[in-house]
Amino acid sequence: MTPTALQAAATPFDRVGELQSRIRGMESRKLDSKALPTLPAFAEVLPGGSLREGTVVRAVGSTSLVMALLAGPSESGRWVAVAGIPDFGVEAAARFGIELDRLALVPDPGDRWLSVVAALADVIPVVAARPLGRVSPAEASRLAARLRQRGAVLIVAGDWPGADAVLEVSESRWQGLEQGHGALAEREVLVRAADRGGAGRERRARLRLPDRRLGVAAVGPEPGAVSYVDFGRRAG
């Protein structure tokens, strides 16, 4: 299986239009649920324990975190798209559980990347993107309205004003090497998370990302998290 790499057409919009036509012919209906299936490891991290339709989630500090957030919806049968993240590796994505035959890649959407992301969100329920330059509050607001209308989720690997939730990898430690030899077995990370509905109150959880089976597992919540996050200004 290979991802749908939309690179043959002349422009990013040609590629997105081609993908829209293909998916409309393959998907029979829009699911009614407002909560998208998410890996169990994120139950203590995401608002309400899952990704929610019509929201923007910032995932900062690790491409693996972006992949893990995409894996749950992908495993449930949904299409996912990735735009403007050229270092997004398909082999690593497959190990996390992303179905490559339902993955659309636009590695270089060009200067009009925001319009490309909006077009992808019209037809694909979960889109991950890395902003090219600064996004103004007005641009973010217009795209947020479009996401709510379509019931899509945007996962942003970078800065974004007015995000509904922020997930950030702030610590990372690999395990498996002992006394200078051995093999890397798993990585334990500290994920700091906050959402607008919680007035910016921060939660912390330790995850194995990946664990020894190349998946994602929760280690447990980090106690004593009471700091606050500025959703519009945190650097990506």
C-alpha positions as CSV (number, residue, x, y, z in Angstrom):
1,M,0.0,0.0,0.0
2,T,1.2,3.5,-0.7
3,P,0.0,6.9,0.4
4,T,-1.9,9.1,-2.1
5,A,1.0,11.5,-2.9
6,L,-0.7,14.2,-4.9
7,Q,2.3,15.3,-6.9
8,A,1.6,14.6,-10.5
9,A,-0.7,17.5,-11.4
10,A,0.5,21.0,-12.2
11,T,-0.6,22.8,-9.0
12,P,-1.5,22.0,-5.5
13,F,-5.1,22.9,-6.2
14,D,-5.2,20.4,-9.2
15,R,-4.0,17.7,-6.8
16,V,-6.5,18.6,-4.1
17,G,-9.4,18.7,-6.7
18,E,-8.4,15.3,-7.9
19,L,-8.4,13.9,-4.4
20,Q,-11.8,15.4,-3.6
21,S,-13.3,13.7,-6.6
22,R,-11.8,10.4,-5.6
23,I,-12.8,10.5,-2.0
24,R,-16.4,11.6,-2.7
25,G,-16.7,8.5,-4.9
26,M,-15.4,6.3,-2.1
27,E,-17.1,7.6,1.0
28,S,-20.8,6.9,1.4
29,R,-21.8,9.2,4.2
30,K,-20.6,11.6,6.8
31,L,-20.4,10.2,10.3
32,D,-22.7,11.8,12.9
33,S,-20.5,11.6,15.9
34,K,-18.7,14.8,17.0
35,A,-15.9,12.8,18.7
36,L,-13.4,11.0,16.4
37,P,-11.8,7.7,17.5
38,T,-8.5,8.4,19.1
39,L,-5.8,6.2,20.5
40,P,-6.5,5.3,24.2
41,A,-3.2,6.9,25.3
42,F,-4.7,10.3,24.6
43,A,-7.6,9.9,26.9
44,E,-6.0,11.9,29.7
45,V,-4.5,14.5,27.3
46,L,-7.1,15.7,24.8
47,P,-10.2,17.7,25.9
48,G,-12.9,15.2,26.5
49,G,-10.5,12.4,25.8
50,S,-10.7,12.6,22.0
51,L,-10.3,14.7,18.9
52,R,-13.5,16.7,18.3
53,E,-14.9,17.6,14.9
54,G,-14.6,21.3,14.0
55,T,-11.6,22.0,16.2
56,V,-7.9,23.0,15.8
57,V,-5.3,21.1,17.9
58,R,-1.7,22.3,18.1
59,A,0.8,19.5,18.3
60,V,4.2,20.9,19.1
61,G,7.7,19.4,19.5
62,S,7.4,16.0,17.7
63,T,6.4,14.7,14.3
64,S,5.7,11.4,16.1
65,L,3.0,13.2,18.2
66,V,1.3,14.3,15.0
67,M,1.4,10.8,13.6
68,A,0.0,9.3,16.8
69,L,-2.9,11.8,16.7
70,L,-3.7,10.8,13.1
71,A,-3.4,7.1,13.8
72,G,-6.7,6.7,15.7
73,P,-9.0,8.3,13.1
74,S,-7.0,6.4,10.3
75,E,-7.4,3.0,12.0
76,S,-11.2,3.7,12.3
77,G,-11.5,4.0,8.5
78,R,-11.2,7.7,8.0
79,W,-9.0,9.5,5.5
80,V,-6.3,11.7,6.9
81,A,-4.1,14.3,5.0
82,V,-0.7,15.9,5.7
83,A,0.3,19.2,4.1
84,G,3.5,21.1,4.3
85,I,5.4,18.5,6.5
86,P,8.1,17.2,4.1
87,D,9.8,15.2,6.8
88,F,6.6,13.2,7.5
89,G,7.9,9.6,6.9
90,V,5.4,7.1,5.5
91,E,7.2,4.1,7.0
92,A,7.1,5.6,10.5
93,A,3.4,6.6,9.9
94,A,2.6,3.0,9.0
95,R,4.2,1.7,12.2
96,F,2.0,4.0,14.2
97,G,-1.0,2.5,12.6
98,I,-1.8,5.1,9.9
99,E,-3.4,3.3,6.8
100,L,-1.3,4.4,3.9
101,D,-4.1,3.8,1.3
102,R,-6.2,6.4,3.1
103,L,-3.3,8.9,3.6
104,A,-3.1,12.0,1.3
105,L,0.3,13.8,1.2
106,V,1.0,17.3,-0.1
107,P,4.6,17.8,1.0
108,D,4.9,21.3,-0.6
109,P,1.6,23.1,-0.9
110,G,3.4,26.3,-2.0
111,D,2.8,29.9,-0.9
112,R,-1.0,29.4,-0.9
113,W,-0.7,26.6,1.6
114,L,-3.6,28.0,3.7
115,S,-6.0,27.7,0.8
116,V,-4.7,24.2,0.1
117,V,-5.3,23.1,3.7
118,A,-8.9,24.6,3.5
119,A,-9.6,22.7,0.3
120,L,-8.3,19.4,1.9
121,A,-10.5,20.0,5.0
122,D,-13.6,20.3,2.7
123,V,-13.3,16.5,2.0
124,I,-10.9,14.9,4.5
125,P,-12.0,14.7,8.1
126,V,-8.5,15.1,9.7
127,V,-5.8,17.3,8.2
128,A,-2.3,17.9,9.7
129,A,-0.3,20.9,8.5
130,R,2.7,23.0,9.3
131,P,2.1,26.7,8.8
132,L,4.2,28.5,6.2
133,G,4.9,31.8,7.9
134,R,2.7,33.6,10.4
135,V,-1.1,33.0,10.4
136,S,-3.2,36.1,11.3
137,P,-6.1,35.8,13.7
138,A,-8.5,36.7,10.8
139,E,-7.2,33.9,8.6
140,A,-7.3,31.4,11.5
141,S,-10.9,32.5,12.3
142,R,-12.0,31.9,8.7
143,L,-10.5,28.5,8.5
144,A,-12.0,27.6,12.0
145,A,-15.5,28.5,10.6
146,R,-14.9,26.2,7.7
147,L,-13.7,23.4,9.9
148,R,-16.9,23.6,12.0
149,Q,-19.0,23.7,8.9
150,R,-17.4,20.6,7.5
151,G,-16.8,18.8,10.8
152,A,-13.1,18.5,10.1
153,V,-10.1,18.5,12.5
154,L,-7.0,20.5,11.9
155,I,-3.8,19.3,13.6
156,V,-1.2,22.1,13.4
157,A,2.5,21.4,13.8
158,G,3.4,24.9,14.8
159,D,2.1,28.2,15.9
160,W,-1.7,29.0,15.5
161,P,-3.8,31.8,17.1
162,G,-6.9,30.7,18.9
163,A,-6.3,26.9,18.9
164,D,-8.8,24.9,20.8
165,A,-6.2,22.7,22.4
166,V,-2.4,22.6,22.7
167,L,-0.3,19.5,23.0
168,E,3.4,19.9,23.5
169,V,6.3,17.4,24.0
170,S,8.5,19.1,26.6
171,E,10.7,16.2,27.6
172,S,12.0,13.2,25.7
173,R,14.1,10.2,26.9
174,W,14.9,7.1,24.9
175,Q,15.3,3.7,26.6
176,G,17.2,0.6,25.6
177,L,20.9,1.7,25.5
178,E,22.8,0.4,28.4
179,Q,26.5,1.3,29.1
180,G,27.0,2.4,25.5
181,H,25.5,-0.6,23.7
182,G,22.1,-2.1,22.9
183,A,19.2,-0.9,20.8
184,L,16.8,1.9,21.2
185,A,13.6,0.2,22.4
186,E,11.1,3.0,23.3
187,R,10.8,6.7,24.0
188,E,9.1,8.2,27.0
189,V,7.9,11.8,26.6
190,L,6.2,14.3,28.8
191,V,3.2,15.8,27.0
192,R,1.8,19.1,28.3
193,A,-1.7,19.8,27.3
194,A,-4.3,22.6,27.7
195,D,-7.6,23.5,26.1
196,R,-9.6,26.7,25.9
197,G,-12.6,25.2,27.6
198,G,-10.4,24.7,30.7
199,A,-9.4,28.4,30.8
200,G,-5.9,27.4,29.7
201,R,-5.3,25.1,32.7
202,E,-2.5,22.7,31.9
203,R,-2.5,18.9,32.2
204,R,0.6,16.7,31.9
205,A,0.9,13.0,31.0
206,R,3.8,10.7,30.2
207,L,3.5,8.6,27.1
208,R,5.6,6.0,25.4
209,L,5.9,7.4,21.9
210,P,6.7,4.9,20.5
211,D,6.6,2.0,23.0
212,R,8.4,-1.4,22.5
213,R,5.7,-2.5,20.0
214,L,6.1,0.7,18.0
215,G,2.7,2.0,19.2
216,V,1.7,4.6,21.8
217,A,1.0,3.8,25.4
218,A,0.2,6.0,28.5
219,V,2.6,5.9,31.4
220,G,0.3,8.0,33.6
221,P,-0.6,11.5,34.5
222,E,2.0,13.9,35.8
223,P,0.9,15.3,39.2
224,G,0.8,18.9,40.1
225,A,0.1,20.6,36.8
226,V,-1.5,24.0,37.3
227,S,0.2,26.4,35.0
228,Y,-1.5,28.2,32.1
229,V,-1.0,28.3,28.4
230,D,-1.4,31.3,26.0
231,F,-3.1,29.7,23.0
232,G,-2.2,32.5,20.6
233,R,1.4,33.2,21.5
234,R,3.1,30.0,22.3
235,A,6.0,29.3,19.9
236,G,5.8,26.3,17.7
